[in-house]
């Protein structure tokens, strides 16, 4: 089972980046909220591996 | 799933703010009803603040630095033009926000059951970048 890892990068200008790895789609939002602590969101995106995985799953379904 | 988010720190918690200022080497005073800021000539200024760094900790020609709790519950900094010019500027406030966010993240993550895995400081041209890692149970 993949480890569920959260990396919070605190920049010297006061902004921060939150990086989630290994979480199920359904729990991602809650974990993000836990670490944002009500801060203003500047940007949010899924990482490239999410789309690679989705494409892989679609290709697999197409082959069935 | 992997997700990535960038946020701008909002200072709401007085205890984390005071602890953050302490991390940066300042002993801040707390004034529940707001205290007067003192100017470089030693006289009270019209501005008041709820968290105050006295000028003796900043410089002999400096004014007190204050943080005011605004009606929406967030804190805003009160900085004189002189003190901004000698380095207590947006860059300095960025470091305050960074130290605040570290206090907040460590405390909130522990309270919510996440396991702290480590802290790393990376020196960048803009200043120190702090990386905190956690795992979920």
N, CA and C atoms of all chains as a GROMACS GRO file, in nm:
protein
  603
    1UNK      N    1   0.084  -0.120   0.000
    1UNK     CA    2   0.000   0.000   0.000
    1UNK      C    3   0.088   0.126   0.000
    2UNK      N    4   0.053   0.223  -0.086
    2UNK     CA    5   0.133   0.344  -0.096
    2UNK      C    6   0.118   0.430   0.030
    3UNK      N    7   0.229   0.486   0.076
    3UNK     CA    8   0.226   0.571   0.195
    3UNK      C    9   0.153   0.702   0.163
    4UNK      N   10   0.075   0.748   0.260
    4UNK     CA   11   0.003   0.875   0.242
    4UNK      C   12   0.091   0.986   0.297
    5UNK      N   13   0.148   1.064   0.209
    5UNK     CA   14   0.248   1.163   0.249
    5UNK      C   15   0.199   1.305   0.220
    6UNK      N   16   0.220   1.393   0.319
    6UNK     CA   17   0.184   1.535   0.303
    6UNK      C   18   0.312   1.616   0.318
    7UNK      N   19   0.345   1.697   0.219
    7UNK     CA   20   0.462   1.785   0.229
    7UNK      C   21   0.412   1.930   0.223
    8UNK      N   22   0.444   2.006   0.328
    8UNK     CA   23   0.407   2.147   0.332
    8UNK      C   24   0.535   2.229   0.316
    9UNK      N   25   0.541   2.308   0.211
    9UNK     CA   26   0.659   2.391   0.186
    9UNK      C   27   0.625   2.535   0.219
   10UNK      N   28   0.698   2.590   0.315
   10UNK     CA   29   0.672   2.727   0.361
   10UNK      C   30   0.774   2.819   0.297
   11UNK      N   31   0.726   2.907   0.211
   11UNK     CA   32   0.816   2.997   0.138
   11UNK      C   33   0.848   3.121   0.222
   12UNK      N   34   0.964   3.182   0.199
   12UNK     CA   35   1.000   3.302   0.278
   12UNK      C   36   0.909   3.423   0.253
   13UNK      N   37   0.829   3.419   0.147
   13UNK     CA   38   0.737   3.532   0.122
   13UNK      C   39   0.602   3.512   0.192
   14UNK      N   40   0.591   3.402   0.271
   14UNK     CA   41   0.468   3.381   0.348
   14UNK      C   42   0.366   3.294   0.278
   15UNK      N   43   0.390   3.256   0.154
   15UNK     CA   44   0.299   3.163   0.088
   15UNK      C   45   0.343   3.020   0.122
   16UNK      N   46   0.254   2.926   0.100
   16UNK     CA   47   0.292   2.787   0.127
   16UNK      C   48   0.236   2.696   0.019
   17UNK      N   49   0.301   2.583   0.003
   17UNK     CA   50   0.256   2.485  -0.096
   17UNK      C   51   0.228   2.354  -0.023
   18UNK      N   52   0.117   2.292  -0.056
   18UNK     CA   53   0.081   2.165   0.007
   18UNK      C   54   0.078   2.059  -0.103
   19UNK      N   55   0.150   1.953  -0.080
   19UNK     CA   56   0.165   1.848  -0.180
   19UNK      C   57   0.118   1.716  -0.117
   20UNK      N   58   0.017   1.654  -0.177
   20UNK     CA   59  -0.036   1.527  -0.126
   20UNK      C   60   0.001   1.413  -0.219
   21UNK      N   61   0.042   1.304  -0.160
   21UNK     CA   62   0.077   1.186  -0.239
   21UNK      C   63   0.013   1.062  -0.176
   22UNK      N   64  -0.049   0.980  -0.259
   22UNK     CA   65  -0.098   0.851  -0.213
   22UNK      C   66  -0.237   0.852  -0.152
   23UNK      N   67  -0.309   0.962  -0.164
   23UNK     CA   68  -0.443   0.969  -0.105
   23UNK      C   69  -0.550   0.929  -0.206
   24UNK      N   70  -0.658   0.870  -0.155
   24UNK     CA   71  -0.772   0.838  -0.241
   24UNK      C   72  -0.842   0.969  -0.278
   25UNK      N   73  -0.902   0.971  -0.395
   25UNK     CA   74  -0.970   1.090  -0.445
   25UNK      C   75  -1.067   1.148  -0.342
   26UNK      N   76  -1.138   1.058  -0.272
   26UNK     CA   77  -1.243   1.102  -0.179
   26UNK      C   78  -1.188   1.171  -0.054
   27UNK      N   79  -1.064   1.143  -0.015
   27UNK     CA   80  -1.010   1.201   0.109
   27UNK      C   81  -0.920   1.322   0.082
   28UNK      N   82  -0.882   1.342  -0.042
   28UNK     CA   83  -0.789   1.450  -0.076
   28UNK      C   84  -0.838   1.588  -0.028
   29UNK      N   85  -0.965   1.617  -0.053
   29UNK     CA   86  -1.020   1.747  -0.018
   29UNK      C   87  -1.013   1.775   0.131
   30UNK      N   88  -1.045   1.674   0.211
   30UNK     CA   89  -1.043   1.693   0.357
   30UNK      C   90  -0.900   1.718   0.405
   31UNK      N   91  -0.806   1.641   0.352
   31UNK     CA   92  -0.666   1.658   0.394
   31UNK      C   93  -0.615   1.796   0.355
   32UNK      N   94  -0.649   1.840   0.234
   32UNK     CA   95  -0.610   1.974   0.190
   32UNK      C   96  -0.665   2.080   0.287
   33UNK      N   97  -0.793   2.067   0.321
   33UNK     CA   98  -0.856   2.162   0.412
   33UNK      C   99  -0.788   2.162   0.548
   34UNK      N  100  -0.750   2.042   0.596
   34UNK     CA  101  -0.682   2.033   0.726
   34UNK      C  102  -0.553   2.115   0.727
   35UNK      N  103  -0.480   2.112   0.617
   35UNK     CA  104  -0.350   2.180   0.614
   35UNK      C  105  -0.360   2.325   0.566
   36UNK      N  106  -0.467   2.361   0.499
   36UNK     CA  107  -0.483   2.501   0.457
   36UNK      C  108  -0.521   2.589   0.576
   37UNK      N  109  -0.592   2.532   0.670
   37UNK     CA  110  -0.634   2.605   0.791
   37UNK      C  111  -0.701   2.738   0.757
   38UNK      N  112  -0.782   2.739   0.654
   38UNK     CA  113  -0.858   2.860   0.621
   38UNK      C  114  -0.781   2.964   0.543
   39UNK      N  115  -0.660   2.933   0.502
   39UNK     CA  116  -0.581   3.029   0.424
   39UNK      C  117  -0.641   3.046   0.284
   40UNK      N  118  -0.607   3.160   0.223
   40UNK     CA  119  -0.658   3.190   0.089
   40UNK      C  120  -0.586   3.103  -0.014
   41UNK      N  121  -0.666   3.037  -0.100
   41UNK     CA  122  -0.607   2.949  -0.201
   41UNK      C  123  -0.568   3.031  -0.324
   42UNK      N  124  -0.441   3.021  -0.364
   42UNK     CA  125  -0.392   3.092  -0.482
   42UNK      C  126  -0.406   3.005  -0.607
   43UNK      N  127  -0.380   2.877  -0.591
   43UNK     CA  128  -0.396   2.784  -0.704
   43UNK      C  129  -0.408   2.642  -0.651
   44UNK      N  130  -0.468   2.558  -0.733
   44UNK     CA  131  -0.482   2.417  -0.694
   44UNK      C  132  -0.485   2.332  -0.821
   45UNK      N  133  -0.414   2.222  -0.818
   45UNK     CA  134  -0.416   2.136  -0.936
   45UNK      C  135  -0.382   1.993  -0.898
   46UNK      N  136  -0.426   1.902  -0.985
   46UNK     CA  137  -0.386   1.763  -0.969
   46UNK      C  138  -0.249   1.749  -1.034
   47UNK      N  139  -0.167   1.663  -0.978
   47UNK     CA  140  -0.033   1.646  -1.031
   47UNK      C  141  -0.036   1.558  -1.157
   48UNK      N  142   0.067   1.569  -1.243
   48UNK     CA  143   0.066   1.497  -1.371
   48UNK      C  144   0.040   1.348  -1.356
   49UNK      N  145   0.091   1.286  -1.248
   49UNK     CA  146   0.073   1.141  -1.235
   49UNK      C  147  -0.075   1.101  -1.224
   50UNK      N  148  -0.159   1.195  -1.175
   50UNK     CA  149  -0.302   1.166  -1.167
   50UNK      C  150  -0.357   1.145  -1.308
   51UNK      N  151  -0.320   1.237  -1.401
   51UNK     CA  152  -0.372   1.229  -1.538
   51UNK      C  153  -0.312   1.108  -1.610
   52UNK      N  154  -0.185   1.079  -1.583
   52UNK     CA  155  -0.123   0.961  -1.644
   52UNK      C  156  -0.197   0.836  -1.602
   53UNK      N  157  -0.232   0.830  -1.471
   53UNK     CA  158  -0.302   0.714  -1.417
   53UNK      C  159  -0.442   0.702  -1.481
   54UNK      N  160  -0.511   0.821  -1.492
   54UNK     CA  161  -0.646   0.822  -1.551
   54UNK      C  162  -0.641   0.773  -1.695
   55UNK      N  163  -0.539   0.821  -1.771
   55UNK     CA  164  -0.526   0.780  -1.911
   55UNK      C  165  -0.502   0.629  -1.920
   56UNK      N  166  -0.421   0.581  -1.827
   56UNK     CA  167  -0.389   0.438  -1.823
   56UNK      C  168  -0.514   0.355  -1.798
   57UNK      N  169  -0.596   0.404  -1.706
   57UNK     CA  170  -0.720   0.332  -1.673
   57UNK      C  171  -0.816   0.332  -1.792
   58UNK      N  172  -0.824   0.448  -1.862
   58UNK     CA  173  -0.914   0.459  -1.978
   58UNK      C  174  -0.869   0.363  -2.088
   59UNK      N  175  -0.736   0.358  -2.108
   59UNK     CA  176  -0.682   0.271  -2.213
   59UNK      C  177  -0.713   0.126  -2.179
   60UNK      N  178  -0.702   0.094  -2.051
   60UNK     CA  179  -0.729  -0.042  -2.006
   60UNK      C  180  -0.876  -0.078  -2.032
   61UNK      N  181  -0.967   0.019  -2.000
   61UNK     CA  182  -1.110  -0.004  -2.020
   61UNK      C  183  -1.141  -0.020  -2.169
   62UNK      N  184  -1.072   0.056  -2.255
   62UNK     CA  185  -1.092   0.050  -2.399
   62UNK      C  186  -1.052  -0.084  -2.456
   63UNK      N  187  -0.956  -0.148  -2.394
   63UNK     CA  188  -0.908  -0.276  -2.442
   63UNK      C  189  -1.000  -0.391  -2.403
   64UNK      N  190  -1.092  -0.363  -2.307
   64UNK     CA  191  -1.177  -0.472  -2.258
   64UNK      C  192  -1.296  -0.497  -2.349
   65UNK      N  193  -0.420   0.929  -0.557
   65UNK     CA  194  -0.430   1.059  -0.620
   65UNK      C  195  -0.325   1.152  -0.564
   66UNK      N  196  -0.275   1.241  -0.647
   66UNK     CA  197  -0.178   1.340  -0.602
   66UNK      C  198  -0.234   1.479  -0.632
   67UNK      N  199  -0.223   1.565  -0.534
   67UNK     CA  200  -0.281   1.698  -0.550
   67UNK      C  201  -0.184   1.802  -0.495
   68UNK      N  202  -0.198   1.924  -0.546
   68UNK     CA  203  -0.102   2.028  -0.514
   68UNK      C  204  -0.179   2.158  -0.496
   69UNK      N  205  -0.147   2.233  -0.392
   69UNK     CA  206  -0.220   2.357  -0.367
   69UNK      C  207  -0.126   2.464  -0.318
   70UNK      N  208  -0.148   2.587  -0.360
   70UNK     CA  209  -0.067   2.700  -0.312
   70UNK      C  210  -0.159   2.797  -0.240
   71UNK      N  211  -0.117   2.840  -0.120
   71UNK     CA  212  -0.203   2.928  -0.041
   71UNK      C  213  -0.124   3.049   0.010
   72UNK      N  214  -0.198   3.151   0.046
   72UNK     CA  215  -0.141   3.272   0.106
   72UNK      C  216  -0.182   3.272   0.253
   73UNK      N  217  -0.084   3.286   0.342
   73UNK     CA  218  -0.111   3.274   0.486
   73UNK      C  219  -0.194   3.391   0.539
   74UNK      N  220  -0.296   3.358   0.614
   74UNK     CA  221  -0.378   3.458   0.682
   74UNK      C  222  -0.353   3.443   0.831
   75UNK      N  223  -0.315   3.552   0.898
   75UNK     CA  224  -0.285   3.547   1.041
   75UNK      C  225  -0.413   3.573   1.120
   76UNK      N  226  -0.459   3.470   1.192
   76UNK     CA  227  -0.583   3.481   1.270
   76UNK      C  228  -0.561   3.448   1.418
   77UNK      N  229  -0.459   3.366   1.445
   77UNK     CA  230  -0.442   3.314   1.581
   77UNK      C  231  -0.333   3.392   1.654
   78UNK      N  232  -0.372   3.457   1.761
   78UNK     CA  233  -0.277   3.544   1.834
   78UNK      C  234  -0.162   3.464   1.895
   79UNK      N  235  -0.192   3.347   1.949
   79UNK     CA  236  -0.088   3.266   2.014
   79UNK      C  237   0.019   3.223   1.912
   80UNK      N  238  -0.024   3.182   1.793
   80UNK     CA  239   0.072   3.142   1.689
   80UNK      C  240   0.153   3.264   1.643
   81UNK      N  241   0.088   3.379   1.636
   81UNK     CA  242   0.159   3.501   1.595
   81UNK      C  243   0.269   3.536   1.695
   82UNK      N  244   0.235   3.532   1.824
   82UNK     CA  245   0.333   3.564   1.929
   82UNK      C  246   0.447   3.462   1.927
   83UNK      N  247   0.411   3.333   1.907
   83UNK     CA  248   0.515   3.229   1.901
   83UNK      C  249   0.605   3.248   1.779
   84UNK      N  250   0.544   3.287   1.666
   84UNK     CA  251   0.622   3.309   1.544
   84UNK      C  252   0.719   3.425   1.564
   85UNK      N  253   0.672   3.532   1.626
   85UNK     CA  254   0.761   3.647   1.651
   85UNK      C  255   0.874   3.605   1.745
   86UNK      N  256   0.842   3.518   1.840
   86UNK     CA  257   0.944   3.465   1.931
   86UNK      C  258   1.050   3.385   1.857
   87UNK      N  259   1.005   3.305   1.758
   87UNK     CA  260   1.099   3.228   1.675
   87UNK      C  261   1.195   3.320   1.602
   88UNK      N  262   1.146   3.439   1.565
   88UNK     CA  263   1.229   3.535   1.492
   88UNK      C  264   1.310   3.624   1.586
   89UNK      N  265   1.297   3.599   1.717
   89UNK     CA  266   1.380   3.670   1.814
   89UNK      C  267   1.317   3.790   1.884
   90UNK      N  268   1.186   3.806   1.868
   90UNK     CA  269   1.118   3.920   1.930
   90UNK      C  270   1.025   3.873   2.042
   91UNK      N  271   1.030   3.945   2.153
   91UNK     CA  272   0.939   3.917   2.263
   91UNK      C  273   0.823   4.015   2.252
   92UNK      N  274   0.710   3.965   2.206
   92UNK     CA  275   0.596   4.053   2.180
   92UNK      C  276   0.507   4.067   2.303
   93UNK      N  277   0.450   4.187   2.318
   93UNK     CA  278   0.352   4.212   2.425
   93UNK      C  279   0.212   4.188   2.370
   94UNK      N  280   0.124   4.138   2.458
   94UNK     CA  281  -0.016   4.118   2.418
   94UNK      C  282  -0.102   4.221   2.492
   95UNK      N  283  -0.186   4.290   2.416
   95UNK     CA  284  -0.277   4.389   2.475
   95UNK      C  285  -0.419   4.356   2.427
   96UNK      N  286  -0.495   4.293   2.515
   96UNK     CA  287  -0.628   4.245   2.476
   96UNK      C  288  -0.717   4.358   2.422
   97UNK      N  289  -0.706   4.477   2.481
   97UNK     CA  290  -0.791   4.588   2.437
   97UNK      C  291  -0.716   4.687   2.347
   98UNK      N  292  -0.598   4.649   2.308
   98UNK     CA  293  -0.517   4.738   2.224
   98UNK      C  294  -0.432   4.831   2.309
   99UNK      N  295  -0.306   4.840   2.278
   99UNK     CA  296  -0.215   4.929   2.350
   99UNK      C  297  -0.157   5.031   2.252
  100UNK      N  298  -0.116   5.144   2.305
  100UNK     CA  299  -0.060   5.250   2.219
  100UNK      C  300   0.078   5.211   2.171
  101UNK      N  301   0.104   5.241   2.045
  101UNK     CA  302   0.240   5.222   1.992
  101UNK      C  303   0.321   5.345   2.029
  102UNK      N  304   0.447   5.322   2.062
  102UNK     CA  305   0.536   5.432   2.102
  102UNK      C  306   0.629   5.465   1.985
  103UNK      N  307   0.643   5.594   1.959
  103UNK     CA  308   0.726   5.640   1.849
  103UNK      C  309   0.872   5.654   1.889
  104UNK      N  310   0.955   5.687   1.791
  104UNK     CA  311   1.100   5.694   1.813
  104UNK      C  312   1.140   5.796   1.918
  105UNK      N  313   1.052   5.899   1.937
  105UNK     CA  314   1.086   6.004   2.035
  105UNK      C  315   1.037   5.968   2.175
  106UNK      N  316   0.978   5.848   2.188
  106UNK     CA  317   0.935   5.800   2.319
  106UNK      C  318   0.793   5.837   2.357
  107UNK      N  319   0.721   5.897   2.265
  107UNK     CA  320   0.583   5.938   2.294
  107UNK      C  321   0.484   5.842   2.228
  108UNK      N  322   0.365   5.831   2.292
  108UNK     CA  323   0.260   5.746   2.235
  108UNK      C  324   0.218   5.799   2.099
  109UNK      N  325   0.201   5.707   2.007
  109UNK     CA  326   0.150   5.742   1.874
  109UNK      C  327  -0.001   5.719   1.874
  110UNK      N  328  -0.072   5.776   1.776
  110UNK     CA  329  -0.218   5.754   1.775
  110UNK      C  330  -0.257   5.608   1.744
  111UNK      N  331  -0.167   5.535   1.679
  111UNK     CA  332  -0.200   5.397   1.641
  111UNK      C  333  -0.197   5.305   1.763
  112UNK      N  334  -0.290   5.210   1.768
  112UNK     CA  335  -0.294   5.110   1.874
  112UNK      C  336  -0.285   4.971   1.813
  113UNK      N  337  -0.240   4.875   1.893
  113UNK     CA  338  -0.226   4.738   1.841
  113UNK      C  339  -0.248   4.637   1.953
  114UNK      N  340  -0.280   4.514   1.914
  114UNK     CA  341  -0.306   4.408   2.012
  114UNK      C  342  -0.183   4.324   2.041
  115UNK      N  343  -0.091   4.320   1.948
  115UNK     CA  344   0.037   4.252   1.967
  115UNK      C  345   0.145   4.354   1.930
  116UNK      N  346   0.236   4.378   2.023
  116UNK     CA  347   0.333   4.487   2.002
  116UNK      C  348   0.476   4.440   2.023
  117UNK      N  349   0.562   4.474   1.928
  117UNK     CA  350   0.707   4.457   1.949
  117UNK      C  351   0.759   4.596   1.982
  118UNK      N  352   0.814   4.612   2.102
  118UNK     CA  353   0.862   4.744   2.144
  118UNK      C  354   0.988   4.782   2.066
  119UNK      N  355   1.003   4.910   2.046
  119UNK     CA  356   1.110   4.963   1.959
  119UNK      C  357   1.249   4.932   2.011
  120UNK      N  358   1.264   4.910   2.142
  120UNK     CA  359   1.398   4.878   2.196
  120UNK      C  360   1.452   4.748   2.135
  121UNK      N  361   1.362   4.663   2.086
  121UNK     CA  362   1.405   4.538   2.024
  121UNK      C  363   1.436   4.556   1.875
  122UNK      N  364   1.405   4.674   1.824
  122UNK     CA  365   1.419   4.696   1.679
  122UNK      C  366   1.538   4.787   1.648
  123UNK      N  367   1.540   4.903   1.712
  123UNK     CA  368   1.649   4.999   1.688
  123UNK      C  369   1.618   5.129   1.760
  124UNK      N  370   1.723   5.205   1.796
  124UNK     CA  371   1.703   5.326   1.877
  124UNK      C  372   1.622   5.432   1.803
  125UNK      N  373   1.627   5.432   1.671
  125UNK     CA  374   1.552   5.533   1.595
  125UNK      C  375   1.419   5.477   1.543
  126UNK      N  376   1.386   5.356   1.587
  126UNK     CA  377   1.265   5.291   1.536
  126UNK      C  378   1.142   5.324   1.619
  127UNK      N  379   1.028   5.291   1.562
  127UNK     CA  380   0.899   5.300   1.631
  127UNK      C  381   0.857   5.157   1.668
  128UNK      N  382   0.761   5.147   1.761
  128UNK     CA  383   0.708   5.014   1.790
  128UNK      C  384   0.644   4.956   1.663
  129UNK      N  385   0.647   4.824   1.653
  129UNK     CA  386   0.576   4.755   1.545
  129UNK      C  387   0.454   4.687   1.608
  130UNK      N  388   0.340   4.704   1.545
  130UNK     CA  389   0.218   4.647   1.602
  130UNK      C  390   0.145   4.556   1.505
  131UNK      N  391   0.063   4.470   1.563
  131UNK     CA  392  -0.030   4.387   1.485
  131UNK      C  393  -0.169   4.410   1.543
  132UNK      N  394  -0.259   4.456   1.458
  132UNK     CA  395  -0.395   4.492   1.500
  132UNK      C  396  -0.493   4.384   1.459
  133UNK      N  397  -0.578   4.344   1.555
  133UNK     CA  398  -0.685   4.251   1.518
  133UNK      C  399  -0.796   4.330   1.450
  134UNK      N  400  -0.826   4.294   1.326
  134UNK     CA  401  -0.926   4.366   1.248
  134UNK      C  402  -1.066   4.308   1.274
  135UNK      N  403  -1.171   4.379   1.233
  135UNK     CA  404  -1.308   4.329   1.259
  135UNK      C  405  -1.333   4.188   1.205
  136UNK      N  406  -1.264   4.147   1.099
  136UNK     CA  407  -1.285   4.012   1.044
  136UNK      C  408  -1.204   3.905   1.117
  137UNK      N  409  -1.132   3.945   1.223
  137UNK     CA  410  -1.058   3.848   1.304
  137UNK      C  411  -0.914   3.826   1.260
  138UNK      N  412  -0.876   3.883   1.148
  138UNK     CA  413  -0.737   3.866   1.102
  138UNK      C  414  -0.651   3.979   1.160
  139UNK      N  415  -0.520   3.954   1.162
  139UNK     CA  416  -0.426   4.055   1.212
  139UNK      C  417  -0.358   4.126   1.095
  140UNK      N  418  -0.344   4.256   1.109
  140UNK     CA  419  -0.272   4.336   1.010
  140UNK      C  420  -0.156   4.407   1.080
  141UNK      N  421  -0.047   4.427   1.008
  141UNK     CA  422   0.072   4.489   1.068
  141UNK      C  423   0.065   4.641   1.059
  142UNK      N  424   0.116   4.708   1.165
  142UNK     CA  425   0.130   4.853   1.165
  142UNK      C  426   0.280   4.881   1.167
  143UNK      N  427   0.331   4.930   1.056
  143UNK     CA  428   0.474   4.955   1.042
  143UNK      C  429   0.495   5.099   0.996
  144UNK      N  430   0.589   5.168   1.060
  144UNK     CA  431   0.615   5.306   1.018
  144UNK      C  432   0.695   5.306   0.888
  145UNK      N  433   0.690   5.418   0.819
  145UNK     CA  434   0.767   5.432   0.693
  145UNK      C  435   0.915   5.411   0.720
  146UNK      N  436   0.963   5.468   0.832
  146UNK     CA  437   1.105   5.455   0.865
  146UNK      C  438   1.142   5.308   0.882
  147UNK      N  439   1.063   5.234   0.958
  147UNK     CA  440   1.097   5.094   0.984
  147UNK      C  441   1.085   5.008   0.858
  148UNK      N  442   0.990   5.043   0.771
  148UNK     CA  443   0.983   4.972   0.641
  148UNK      C  444   1.112   4.995   0.564
  149UNK      N  445   1.162   5.119   0.571
  149UNK     CA  446   1.283   5.154   0.493
  149UNK      C  447   1.408   5.084   0.546
  150UNK      N  448   1.410   5.047   0.674
  150UNK     CA  449   1.530   4.983   0.728
  150UNK      C  450   1.518   4.829   0.732
  151UNK      N  451   1.416   4.777   0.665
  151UNK     CA  452   1.411   4.631   0.650
  151UNK      C  453   1.290   4.562   0.710
  152UNK      N  454   1.207   4.638   0.782
  152UNK     CA  455   1.084   4.577   0.836
  152UNK      C  456   0.972   4.600   0.735
  153UNK      N  457   0.989   4.539   0.621
  153UNK     CA  458   0.904   4.563   0.505
  153UNK      C  459   0.823   4.438   0.468
  154UNK      N  460   0.777   4.431   0.346
  154UNK     CA  461   0.696   4.316   0.304
  154UNK      C  462   0.776   4.186   0.313
  155UNK      N  463   0.906   4.195   0.286
  155UNK     CA  464   0.990   4.075   0.294
  155UNK      C  465   0.996   4.026   0.439
  156UNK      N  466   1.012   4.118   0.532
  156UNK     CA  467   1.014   4.082   0.675
  156UNK      C  468   0.879   4.023   0.715
  157UNK      N  469   0.771   4.085   0.667
  157UNK     CA  470   0.637   4.032   0.699
  157UNK      C  471   0.618   3.891   0.641
  158UNK      N  472   0.679   3.867   0.525
  158UNK     CA  473   0.675   3.733   0.467
  158UNK      C  474   0.737   3.631   0.561
  159UNK      N  475   0.849   3.669   0.625
  159UNK     CA  476   0.914   3.578   0.720
  159UNK      C  477   0.827   3.556   0.844
  160UNK      N  478   0.756   3.662   0.886
  160UNK     CA  479   0.664   3.649   0.999
  160UNK      C  480   0.552   3.550   0.962
  161UNK      N  481   0.499   3.565   0.842
  161UNK     CA  482   0.391   3.475   0.797
  161UNK      C  483   0.442   3.332   0.784
  162UNK      N  484   0.566   3.317   0.739
  162UNK     CA  485   0.625   3.184   0.726
  162UNK      C  486   0.637   3.117   0.864
  163UNK      N  487   0.689   3.194   0.962
  163UNK     CA  488   0.704   3.139   1.098
  163UNK      C  489   0.567   3.110   1.159
  164UNK      N  490   0.469   3.196   1.131
  164UNK     CA  491   0.332   3.176   1.180
  164UNK      C  492   0.274   3.046   1.122
  165UNK      N  493   0.292   3.029   0.991
  165UNK     CA  494   0.236   2.911   0.924
  165UNK      C  495   0.300   2.783   0.976
  166UNK      N  496   0.428   2.791   1.012
  166UNK     CA  497   0.493   2.672   1.068
  166UNK      C  498   0.431   2.636   1.203
  167UNK      N  499   0.412   2.736   1.288
  167UNK     CA  500   0.348   2.712   1.418
  167UNK      C  501   0.210   2.652   1.399
  168UNK      N  502   0.134   2.713   1.310
  168UNK     CA  503  -0.004   2.669   1.284
  168UNK      C  504  -0.008   2.527   1.228
  169UNK      N  505   0.079   2.499   1.132
  169UNK     CA  506   0.078   2.369   1.066
  169UNK      C  507   0.114   2.258   1.165
  170UNK      N  508   0.221   2.279   1.244
  170UNK     CA  509   0.263   2.176   1.339
  170UNK      C  510   0.154   2.150   1.443
  171UNK      N  511   0.094   2.256   1.491
  171UNK     CA  512  -0.007   2.242   1.595
  171UNK      C  513  -0.136   2.179   1.540
  172UNK      N  514  -0.184   2.230   1.427
  172UNK     CA  515  -0.308   2.179   1.369
  172UNK      C  516  -0.293   2.034   1.325
  173UNK      N  517  -0.178   2.001   1.264
  173UNK     CA  518  -0.157   1.864   1.216
  173UNK      C  519  -0.157   1.766   1.333
  174UNK      N  520  -0.092   1.803   1.443
  174UNK     CA  521  -0.088   1.716   1.561
  174UNK      C  522  -0.230   1.697   1.616
  175UNK      N  523  -0.304   1.806   1.625
  175UNK     CA  524  -0.441   1.799   1.679
  175UNK      C  525  -0.532   1.712   1.591
  176UNK      N  526  -0.503   1.708   1.462
  176UNK     CA  527  -0.589   1.632   1.369
  176UNK      C  528  -0.538   1.490   1.345
  177UNK      N  529  -0.434   1.451   1.417
  177UNK     CA  530  -0.389   1.311   1.413
  177UNK      C  531  -0.286   1.277   1.308
  178UNK      N  532  -0.228   1.376   1.240
  178UNK     CA  533  -0.123   1.346   1.142
  178UNK      C  534   0.009   1.325   1.216
  179UNK      N  535   0.096   1.245   1.156
  179UNK     CA  536   0.224   1.211   1.220
  179UNK      C  537   0.335   1.294   1.157
  180UNK      N  538   0.404   1.372   1.239
  180UNK     CA  539   0.514   1.456   1.192
  180UNK      C  540   0.634   1.370   1.156
  181UNK      N  541   0.688   1.388   1.036
  181UNK     CA  542   0.799   1.305   0.989
  181UNK      C  543   0.931   1.380   0.978
  182UNK      N  544   0.925   1.512   0.975
  182UNK     CA  545   1.053   1.582   0.969
  182UNK      C  546   1.044   1.723   0.916
  183UNK      N  547   1.150   1.798   0.942
  183UNK     CA  548   1.160   1.938   0.901
  183UNK      C  549   1.294   1.958   0.831
  184UNK      N  550   1.288   2.028   0.720
  184UNK     CA  551   1.410   2.053   0.644
  184UNK      C  552   1.412   2.200   0.605
  185UNK      N  553   1.527   2.263   0.619
  185UNK     CA  554   1.540   2.404   0.577
  185UNK      C  555   1.630   2.408   0.455
  186UNK      N  556   1.579   2.468   0.349
  186UNK     CA  557   1.656   2.480   0.224
  186UNK      C  558   1.683   2.629   0.201
  187UNK      N  559   1.810   2.663   0.186
  187UNK     CA  560   1.844   2.804   0.162
  187UNK      C  561   1.818   2.836   0.015
  188UNK      N  562   1.742   2.940  -0.011
  188UNK     CA  563   1.715   2.984  -0.149
  188UNK      C  564   1.758   3.131  -0.161
  189UNK      N  565   1.773   3.182  -0.281
  189UNK     CA  566   1.812   3.324  -0.297
  189UNK      C  567   1.713   3.418  -0.227
  190UNK      N  568   1.588   3.376  -0.214
  190UNK     CA  569   1.485   3.462  -0.150
  190UNK      C  570   1.485   3.450   0.001
  191UNK      N  571   1.554   3.350   0.054
  191UNK     CA  572   1.555   3.326   0.199
  191UNK      C  573   1.534   3.180   0.230
  192UNK      N  574   1.526   3.144   0.358
  192UNK     CA  575   1.510   3.003   0.392
  192UNK      C  576   1.370   2.951   0.357
  193UNK      N  577   1.369   2.834   0.296
  193UNK     CA  578   1.242   2.767   0.265
  193UNK      C  579   1.232   2.649   0.363
  194UNK      N  580   1.116   2.633   0.427
  194UNK     CA  581   1.100   2.528   0.527
  194UNK      C  582   1.006   2.420   0.472
  195UNK      N  583   1.052   2.295   0.480
  195UNK     CA  584   0.967   2.184   0.434
  195UNK      C  585   0.930   2.096   0.551
  196UNK      N  586   0.802   2.077   0.571
  196UNK     CA  587   0.752   1.991   0.679
  196UNK      C  588   0.685   1.870   0.615
  197UNK      N  589   0.714   1.753   0.669
  197UNK     CA  590   0.650   1.632   0.616
  197UNK      C  591   0.569   1.560   0.723
  198UNK      N  592   0.456   1.509   0.679
  198UNK     CA  593   0.363   1.437   0.768
  198UNK      C  594   0.313   1.313   0.694
  199UNK      N  595   0.271   1.214   0.772
  199UNK     CA  596   0.197   1.103   0.712
  199UNK      C  597   0.061   1.095   0.780
  200UNK      N  598  -0.032   1.036   0.708
  200UNK     CA  599  -0.166   1.016   0.764
  200UNK      C  600  -0.172   0.876   0.823
  201UNK      N  601  -0.241   0.862   0.934
  201UNK     CA  602  -0.254   0.730   0.998
  201UNK      C  603  -0.340   0.639   0.912
   0.00000   0.00000   0.00000
